């Protein structure tokens, strides 16, 4: 529980932040952040290494707890409910339900190494969304075609290039049909010659 002392959240925005603060010990990483992203808009957060970009993204899906302010996705507070000007953290099951609507693509792919590409894509839709395996597989096939990897459905991550693994990670995020997708420097771990293929997929998502 903590005090609620921030401005109004706009429920029409995909993301709204008001007075967001986050510290690690004595180091204040996020200082009174105010930020809005309307639905359908692509926004980029730029800054030097260590400036808090990844921390802010992780706060958007409650992988990190904020220390002050308000942060909402689709008009709903992330990780908290408000009552009598106090914020109360949600139960883990409630937080997991919110996270299901927020896709995230990490720097290091984070694919399940023991699963094929197709199995990586259907794991969450079947396990979390409770989709039928057939429906999840059909949608996964369409996503793999979208990212140009339909011929890799039965491959394991270790057999793919870095760029291919990151394209699978993007498709996996899309498989949950999220309201919001967060990209945490998705090309920083790639060799320079592989960056273009991932950026092209990202561009196609918003056209």
SULHUMO-V635446 format. One record per run of one state. SS is the DSSP state (H for helix, E for strand, L for the rest). FROM is the first residue (numbers start at 1). TO is the last residue. Records with the same first field share a line. If there is no record, write none. Layout:
SS = FROM-TO, FROM-TO
This chain:
L = 1-1, 4-12, 25-26, 39-52, 61-67, 74-75, 78-79, 84-85, 90-91, 100-101, 106-115, 128-132, 147-149, 153-155, 160-161, 176-179, 184-191, 206-207
E = 2-3, 13-24, 27-38, 68-73, 76-77, 80-83, 86-89, 102-105, 116-116, 156-156, 180-183
H = 53-60, 92-99, 117-127, 133-146, 150-152, 157-159, 162-175, 192-205
